[in-house]
Amino acid sequence: MSYARNLLSRGEEVVFESRQHWFAVLASTWLWIVVAVAALAMLIWVGTNKLEATLSNVLGIAGLVLLLAAAGRVGLVVWGWRNQEYLVTTRRIIKSEGVLNKVMSDSSLEKVNDAHLTQSWLGRIFDYGHLDILTAADESGGIEDFPMIADPVKFKIAMLNQKELLERPDLAPPPSRRPSLPPPMQRPEAMPPRAGSARVSEIRSTLAADPTPSAPPVETASRSPTSSSQLADELAATLERLAALRDKGLITADEYEAKKRQLLERM
């Protein structure tokens, strides 16, 4: 986590973050870039031309020193630029700079009166500008300005919006409600076995071996009304089970009709 974010107070959140535009890096290093290009060109010229050994060594060493010095200076500036943090939080404005030695200044949004933004035509094209923060009282070490800040308009709008929310809390959006718990998962019903599976083959083999419990051979004349009704109920229950097996695809319609005829013949 960044240095400035580690210093946020409890409940404080970052609303907008920016830093200087990369043009600021170019403005600080253009001379060193020219030196690096010249040193590189000198090294190439020394390497491709036959010079005296002493002169060649002196020029080579000078060019290498200049190239390393320019590269080191440019790298240091870029490193410092990458560590810049211009933050707008829910409570204040924070400006943090430095690589090893950090320099941080902040100002409460309640003390901000206005912000003065200056943008040239080139700044409007590449989206950078100079932003001056106007506070209620001048304090030593306070935030004075943000030179060549990137996205200056968005930074200013975010700062003024957060200041207004501090002064008028009624404008703040309502806190999001806690999401309701999801409904309990319902156990899915068991799917009937597919036709051709091992379960279907097992049921068919069982029906073929013992399709239905056969009724005891009793003479029709000797049957009582009670036994006849029980036999009819058993037959109806058996037909219902066979129909259910047919509907689930465990037996075919032809097998169902064959078992039905067998039952009816036993009546």
PLY file of the C-alpha trace (Angstrom):
ply
format ascii 1.0
element vertex 267
property float x
property float y
property float z
element edge 266
property int vertex1
property int vertex2
end_header
0.00 0.00 0.00
1.17 3.57 -0.74
2.64 5.87 1.87
-0.29 8.31 1.90
-2.92 5.59 2.09
-1.23 4.17 5.19
-1.92 7.47 6.96
-5.65 7.57 6.34
-7.79 7.84 9.46
-10.56 5.44 10.42
-13.43 5.57 7.97
-11.54 7.83 5.54
-11.61 6.74 1.93
-9.83 7.93 -1.21
-12.21 9.51 -3.70
-9.78 10.62 -6.42
-6.05 10.15 -7.02
-3.68 11.91 -9.37
-0.08 13.06 -9.78
1.86 15.43 -12.00
1.49 15.01 -15.72
4.31 13.23 -17.52
5.08 16.57 -19.17
6.50 17.62 -15.77
8.99 14.77 -15.98
9.93 15.81 -19.49
10.36 19.43 -18.41
12.71 18.41 -15.58
14.81 15.98 -17.58
14.95 17.26 -21.13
18.47 18.64 -20.67
19.71 15.34 -19.24
18.08 13.50 -22.11
20.00 15.69 -24.54
23.23 14.99 -22.62
22.53 11.24 -22.74
21.92 11.34 -26.50
25.09 13.38 -27.04
27.14 11.02 -24.87
25.80 8.01 -26.72
26.59 9.63 -30.06
30.11 10.40 -28.88
30.66 6.79 -27.80
29.48 5.57 -31.19
31.74 8.07 -32.98
34.77 7.06 -30.92
34.10 3.40 -31.58
33.78 3.82 -35.34
36.73 6.16 -35.91
40.41 5.42 -35.49
41.81 7.89 -32.98
44.86 8.00 -30.82
44.69 5.62 -27.91
44.89 8.36 -25.30
42.24 10.55 -26.93
40.00 7.58 -27.58
40.19 6.49 -23.94
39.51 9.99 -22.61
36.52 10.51 -24.88
35.20 7.03 -24.17
35.40 7.49 -20.41
33.85 10.96 -20.59
31.01 9.75 -22.76
30.32 6.78 -20.50
30.31 8.97 -17.37
27.94 11.47 -18.96
25.65 8.69 -20.19
25.48 7.03 -16.76
24.96 10.37 -15.02
22.14 11.34 -17.38
20.48 7.95 -17.11
20.71 8.07 -13.31
19.24 11.55 -13.13
16.36 10.70 -15.47
15.67 7.48 -13.56
15.64 9.34 -10.23
13.16 11.90 -11.53
10.89 9.21 -12.94
11.09 7.30 -9.66
10.08 10.39 -7.72
7.24 11.06 -10.16
5.93 7.53 -9.68
5.87 8.10 -5.91
3.80 11.28 -6.11
0.33 11.03 -4.60
-2.26 13.77 -4.91
-5.34 12.46 -3.12
-8.85 13.71 -2.48
-10.38 11.79 0.41
-13.71 12.05 2.14
-12.17 14.44 4.69
-9.09 16.18 3.29
-6.64 16.82 0.45
-3.30 15.04 0.66
-0.09 15.81 -1.20
2.73 13.29 -0.80
6.08 13.45 -2.57
9.55 11.97 -2.24
11.23 8.62 -2.69
13.29 7.90 0.40
12.56 11.12 2.29
8.83 11.62 2.21
7.24 15.08 2.30
3.51 15.03 3.03
1.10 17.90 3.52
-2.65 17.88 3.87
-5.53 20.25 4.37
-9.01 19.64 5.68
-11.80 20.08 3.18
-13.64 22.27 5.65
-10.86 24.90 5.35
-10.93 24.98 1.56
-12.65 28.06 0.21
-12.00 27.68 -3.49
-9.57 26.35 -6.05
-8.00 28.36 -8.85
-7.27 26.34 -12.00
-5.03 27.57 -14.79
-4.83 25.66 -18.09
-3.08 26.64 -21.27
-4.27 25.52 -24.66
-1.67 22.78 -24.58
-2.85 21.80 -21.09
-6.45 21.49 -22.29
-5.30 19.21 -25.09
-3.15 16.94 -22.92
-5.30 17.35 -19.77
-2.96 19.02 -17.28
-2.95 22.35 -15.46
-1.88 24.35 -12.42
-4.26 24.13 -9.45
-4.06 26.56 -6.51
-5.95 25.66 -3.33
-7.37 28.64 -1.46
-7.81 27.97 2.26
-9.35 30.01 5.07
-6.00 30.65 6.78
-2.42 30.52 5.55
-0.54 27.79 7.36
3.14 26.99 7.08
3.68 23.71 5.34
0.13 23.62 4.05
-0.91 22.80 0.54
-0.23 25.72 -1.76
-0.54 24.41 -5.29
-0.43 21.40 -7.56
1.81 22.33 -10.53
1.16 20.51 -13.80
-1.29 18.12 -12.18
-2.89 15.51 -14.40
-6.70 15.49 -14.68
-7.04 18.86 -12.91
-10.72 19.35 -13.70
-11.70 15.97 -12.25
-9.51 16.63 -9.20
-11.18 19.98 -8.55
-14.69 18.60 -9.05
-14.03 15.69 -6.69
-12.65 18.08 -4.06
-15.62 20.47 -4.23
-18.13 17.61 -4.21
-16.61 16.11 -1.06
-16.54 19.53 0.60
-20.23 19.96 -0.12
-21.01 16.52 1.30
-19.19 17.45 4.51
-21.14 20.69 4.84
-24.48 19.14 3.85
-24.65 15.49 4.97
-28.24 15.26 3.70
-26.85 15.17 0.15
-24.94 11.97 0.83
-26.49 8.86 -0.75
-28.21 6.51 1.72
-26.10 3.59 2.91
-26.66 0.47 0.96
-28.86 -2.05 2.64
-27.50 -5.36 3.70
-28.37 -7.91 1.04
-30.97 -10.42 2.11
-29.95 -14.00 2.60
-30.50 -16.22 -0.41
-33.41 -18.67 -0.17
-32.49 -22.12 1.08
-31.53 -24.58 -1.56
-34.17 -27.15 -2.36
-33.09 -30.69 -2.83
-33.74 -31.64 -6.44
-35.99 -34.58 -7.10
-34.34 -37.74 -8.25
-34.41 -38.10 -12.02
-35.76 -41.37 -13.41
-33.14 -43.62 -14.93
-32.61 -43.25 -18.62
-33.74 -45.89 -21.04
-31.04 -48.43 -21.67
-29.34 -47.93 -18.29
-28.48 -50.76 -15.89
-31.41 -49.81 -13.63
-33.92 -50.18 -16.47
-32.48 -53.57 -17.42
-32.73 -54.71 -13.80
-36.41 -53.70 -13.56
-37.26 -55.39 -16.86
-35.53 -58.62 -15.81
-37.45 -58.55 -12.51
-40.76 -58.12 -14.32
-39.92 -60.91 -16.72
-39.08 -63.29 -13.85
-41.99 -62.39 -11.55
-44.17 -59.72 -13.10
-46.87 -59.58 -10.43
-47.76 -61.59 -7.38
-50.15 -64.20 -8.69
-53.43 -64.65 -6.90
-54.07 -68.07 -5.38
-56.13 -70.38 -7.64
-59.57 -70.16 -6.16
-62.71 -71.35 -7.87
-64.89 -68.58 -9.11
-67.93 -70.06 -7.51
-66.25 -70.28 -4.12
-64.96 -66.65 -4.03
-66.51 -64.44 -1.47
-67.39 -60.81 -2.18
-64.58 -59.71 0.18
-61.87 -61.70 -1.63
-63.12 -60.48 -5.01
-62.85 -56.85 -3.92
-59.35 -57.42 -2.48
-58.24 -59.05 -5.72
-59.63 -56.12 -7.72
-57.77 -53.66 -5.49
-54.51 -55.59 -5.91
-55.02 -55.66 -9.66
-55.67 -51.91 -9.77
-52.59 -51.21 -7.65
-50.45 -53.43 -9.86
-51.70 -51.70 -13.00
-50.95 -48.32 -11.44
-47.39 -49.39 -10.66
-46.93 -50.68 -14.19
-48.33 -47.43 -15.60
-45.92 -45.44 -13.46
-43.00 -47.52 -14.72
-44.18 -46.93 -18.27
-44.50 -43.17 -17.73
-40.97 -42.99 -16.30
-39.59 -44.85 -19.30
-38.55 -47.92 -17.36
-40.70 -50.19 -19.52
-42.07 -49.77 -23.00
-45.72 -49.44 -23.93
-45.68 -52.90 -25.50
-44.32 -54.43 -22.28
-47.02 -52.64 -20.32
-49.80 -53.96 -22.56
-48.38 -57.49 -22.38
-48.30 -57.46 -18.55
-51.77 -55.97 -18.49
-53.15 -58.79 -20.64
-51.46 -61.36 -18.39
-53.12 -59.88 -15.33
-56.52 -59.69 -16.93
-56.26 -63.32 -18.07
-55.70 -64.39 -14.46
-58.93 -62.80 -13.29
0 1
1 2
2 3
3 4
4 5
5 6
6 7
7 8
8 9
9 10
10 11
11 12
12 13
13 14
14 15
15 16
16 17
17 18
18 19
19 20
20 21
21 22
22 23
23 24
24 25
25 26
26 27
27 28
28 29
29 30
30 31
31 32
32 33
33 34
34 35
35 36
36 37
37 38
38 39
39 40
40 41
41 42
42 43
43 44
44 45
45 46
46 47
47 48
48 49
49 50
50 51
51 52
52 53
53 54
54 55
55 56
56 57
57 58
58 59
59 60
60 61
61 62
62 63
63 64
64 65
65 66
66 67
67 68
68 69
69 70
70 71
71 72
72 73
73 74
74 75
75 76
76 77
77 78
78 79
79 80
80 81
81 82
82 83
83 84
84 85
85 86
86 87
87 88
88 89
89 90
90 91
91 92
92 93
93 94
94 95
95 96
96 97
97 98
98 99
99 100
100 101
101 102
102 103
103 104
104 105
105 106
106 107
107 108
108 109
109 110
110 111
111 112
112 113
113 114
114 115
115 116
116 117
117 118
118 119
119 120
120 121
121 122
122 123
123 124
124 125
125 126
126 127
127 128
128 129
129 130
130 131
131 132
132 133
133 134
134 135
135 136
136 137
137 138
138 139
139 140
140 141
141 142
142 143
143 144
144 145
145 146
146 147
147 148
148 149
149 150
150 151
151 152
152 153
153 154
154 155
155 156
156 157
157 158
158 159
159 160
160 161
161 162
162 163
163 164
164 165
165 166
166 167
167 168
168 169
169 170
170 171
171 172
172 173
173 174
174 175
175 176
176 177
177 178
178 179
179 180
180 181
181 182
182 183
183 184
184 185
185 186
186 187
187 188
188 189
189 190
190 191
191 192
192 193
193 194
194 195
195 196
196 197
197 198
198 199
199 200
200 201
201 202
202 203
203 204
204 205
205 206
206 207
207 208
208 209
209 210
210 211
211 212
212 213
213 214
214 215
215 216
216 217
217 218
218 219
219 220
220 221
221 222
222 223
223 224
224 225
225 226
226 227
227 228
228 229
229 230
230 231
231 232
232 233
233 234
234 235
235 236
236 237
237 238
238 239
239 240
240 241
241 242
242 243
243 244
244 245
245 246
246 247
247 248
248 249
249 250
250 251
251 252
252 253
253 254
254 255
255 256
256 257
257 258
258 259
259 260
260 261
261 262
262 263
263 264
264 265
265 266
